[in-house]
Amino acid sequence: MNILNKLAIKGIAVAAVISLGACAGMSNQDKSAVAGAGIGAVGGAVLTGGSAIGTVGGAAVGGYLGNEVGKRK
């Protein structure tokens, strides 16, 4: 593994830790919306072969569904 890959992995890990800390003050509905958007983005990217439109569309649909599910908790 070259230095650039190691640096990228460490950067992603730091960004993940910081973003998880930002969820501390969120409601269950907000957390569900964010989780749904993330899952939807990955699903949209996989289904469309990495297309930007598929990723954004999946994030939008997943965020909406996560928001609706979060209302019921």
N, C-alpha and C positions, 0 to 999 in steps of 0.2 A: 504494500500500500504506500503510495507516495505521500509527500508532505501535504499537498493540496487536499487530498481525500481525507487525511487525518484532521486537518484544520476545518474542513467542511463538516465532518461528523461532530467535532467538538462544538462548532457554532450552532448546529442544529440542536444539540443537547442543551446548550445554554438557553437558546430561544424557547425550547419546550419547558424548561424549569421556570423561566420568567413568565411565560404565558399561563402556566398552571397557577402561579401565584396571583395572577390577575383575577382568577375566578373566585377568590375568597369572599367577596362581597356580593356575589350574584345570587339571584333567586333561583329556585329549582327550574322555573320556566325558562329563564335565561340560559342556564346550564344545558338544558335539554335542547334549546335552539342552537347553541354553539356546537354541541355534540352532533346533532342532526346535520348541521351544515358541513362539518368535517367528514362525516360518514358519507353524506351525499356527494361531496366533492370527489372523494376517492372512488365511489361507485360510478359517478358520471365519467370520470377519467378512464376507468377500466372499460366501461361499456362502449365508449367512443374512441378508444385507442389513444388516449392522451390529448384529445381535442380541447382547446381552451373553452369553447362554447359548451361542450359537454360537462366540463369540470364546473364552470360557473352555474350552468343550469342545474346540475346535481346538487351543488351547494345551496342554491335558492330553494329547491324543492325540499331538500333535507332540513334546511333551517326552518321552513314553514311547518313541516310535519313535526319536527322536534318541539317547536313552540306550541303546537296544538296538543301534543302529548304532555308537555310540561304543565299545561293548564289543569289537567285532570289529577295531578299529584297533590 
